[in-house]
Each structure stands twice: as structure tokens, then as C-alpha cells.
């Protein structure tokens, strides 16, 4: 599956609510999201209009690793 090209940081934060991620703080243009599902996990997402593909791929990889699922399966569920 192809990584979406035009997704904002806020959109991604909204999509990750499905997995229990909530914005725990924001400093400047970066949001810190935290989940307590399957243990505590934190990720940082830039609150930019469009996320770079490498940045989005890294975030999705970290979330998939924490949830112990395949990254492509996570992308299918999110997008």
C-alpha cells in the first residue's frame, strides 16, 4: 500500500485516536501523543500542513511496532 502524500499532522493525530493516542502536549509546531494501550507509548508528530513521506513512514512504523502489527495492516486500517 502506498503512503498518503497529503496528510497533515492534525489529521494523523485524529486518525490515531482509534488506537488510544491523545495529544498530551504541544510545543511550537510539534505535538506529543501518548497512548496507554499495550503499555505507555509516546510519539511526536509535527503539526505541519503536509507531513513528509519519510516522517510519516517513521511515525507509522513506530506505532505499528508498539501495537505489534504489520505497518501495511496499520495503514489499511487508518487510510
Buried (B, 14 or more C-beta within 10 A) or exposed (E): EEBBEEBBBBBBBEBBEEBBBEBEEBEEEEBBBBBEEEEEBEBBBBBEEBBEEEBBBEBBEBBBEBBEEEBEEBBEEBE
